[in-house]
Amino acid sequence: MREFFAVHPDVKLVAITGSAGKASAKIAIGTVLAQQFDIQLRNEEPKTKADVFLQMMGVKMPEKGLFKWWKVMRAVKKRIKAEKPEVQVIVQEFNPKELGYNDWFKDYVVPDITVVTSVTNGRMQVEYSLEEVANEMISLANFSRMAMINRDDIDGRFASFDKS
């Protein structure tokens, strides 16, 4: 990912995270952006960190095959080396299930815009406090160039977690 964005600095990354509403926000944002830009948007929810990277690269994991990782890496390298990227904007969902998930990406990508949809008693709430969940969701915004936080669905007391 670092190499892709270094070779193609004009490609913008819109990251979407939150406890709920990520898929709807991703589709809505992608629909609007597609009116003026060539976008990369995958409808599937990423299950792993590798899925996030593959979705951003526009590469699907082959279902079967001995050489599936070889095929994936070949497709990724082809996309990196392309003289002109196929997309202008990548709209990507980040789907944290544990603390530190969003922060892990800071060594690989710098979103141009991060949209935080909500902080709720969702999947992560079973193991973590609401404050920990809020900090996790907003952590992606902390290493983004710009952040948009849905203040209708995110308690104002969590705004202090945004350091951007």
C-alpha angles and dihedrals in degrees: 000000000000090000093047093053091043091054093040106034092162092066109099126212122214109191121198124196139155143115094275140001097043097126094046092047091047092053094044093049092044092050092054095044092047089066090071107014142046102249138194111216128155120201095209119095110242110244098189139022088255089056089056091054094044091049091051089051092049092239125136121211109242113245096226141004142101092246099043095125090047089054091047094050091047091053091047093050091048090054092048093049095046110123091222120024118238091229139046097195131030114203107197135179118220110201111191118196098168138030114277094028097115093037090056090070095060092090091056111033140024109202115219089213129011119197116200107198104185149332110221144146090277132137096313094050091078091072104019139052120252089251091055091048091049092050090050094050094047094044090082089058090054093071097035125101090235135007134206113196121190099232091184091068100026120073112242092234088071092059089087088067088069107092096171 
